Amino acid sequence: MGLLNTIIGHNKEKNILLNALKKDRLATTYLFCGESGTGKRTFALEFAKLLNCEYPTAESDSCDRCVSCKKISSNNHPDLFVVTPESNVIKIEAIREVQEFLSLAPYEGRKKIVIVDDAHLMNQSASNAFLKTLEEPAANSLIILISNLPELLLETIRSRCFRLNFSLLNEAETIQVLKRYLEIKEEGILRILARLCMGRPGILGGTEYEEILDEFESIADALEKKTVSDRVKDRIELEYWIDRIIIILRDILLTRMYPHMEEVLIVSNLYGFYSRISKKFDIDFIIKLYTQLIDLKRSLKFNINLSIARNYIESRLNEQY
Ligand SMILES: [Zn+2]
């Protein structure tokens, strides 16, 4: 399908890279930033295909059919190296493997490509080693760092990258992506799902609609008990949990203001819960909690301790209702 067709939205980023490629002026390292679930990793893989495709299309896109494209699709191309964190960290050993990989000329493609997913999870020694790689770029190579928290990367690394900011998808684009990955045809459900993932269809992964609703019910239940769900085990899960609570608070607020307008709710299946709980909440409290959670989410980017964050939320909940 190629970069142009597989990737929905992100037209500015496509143009920048395709123009640079056409003019043979690609940077040696790119940093793909933006919230998770917006398609950065798929974009990076599609771009890798294009760089090594044997029969690019008339639109200068990859053919998605040649041996090289197929090997990249199955993560089996000798000139592509993808680094992913293990237990939430990228260690120096992984960066040494990158260096070894880049020390050899392309094996069968035109370029050697390294993709570092969640690059901000490189620890100190990995970051320092990686910086050396950036200072002496290998010929015919391209590195793509992917991060939803780029401010956690060393400034010296960031300054050596060409940065592309991936924005959230709009509702129509999100629905298009969901249609491709989920077997749901019903427009109404697709619209609810699109609103739930707030421009980041990737966060739904292969999760089924029923499972997502279950998850919302369990979060709503925890909210009623004034606790953070037990399922939250790390910072990433807490961020995810906060995203969902924010949706629930928005719905509770709307139920409180317009008690009979079920159709304006994002998770309308929780209407019964909303009606019950909205009577316990006053509007000022909901708005205050909403703002506090958005602020907290911002602080999470600076590695705030999980149990401090959890206590903070629980004490806010207990304070006011
Ligand atoms: Zn191809």
Boltz pocket constraint, residues with backbone or C-beta under 6 A from the ligand:
constraints:
  - pocket:
      binder: B
      contacts: [[A, 49], [A, 52], [A, 53], [A, 54], [A, 55], [A, 56], [A, 62], [A, 63], [A, 64], [A, 65], [A, 66], [A, 67], [A, 68], [A, 69], [A, 70]]
      max_distance: 6.0
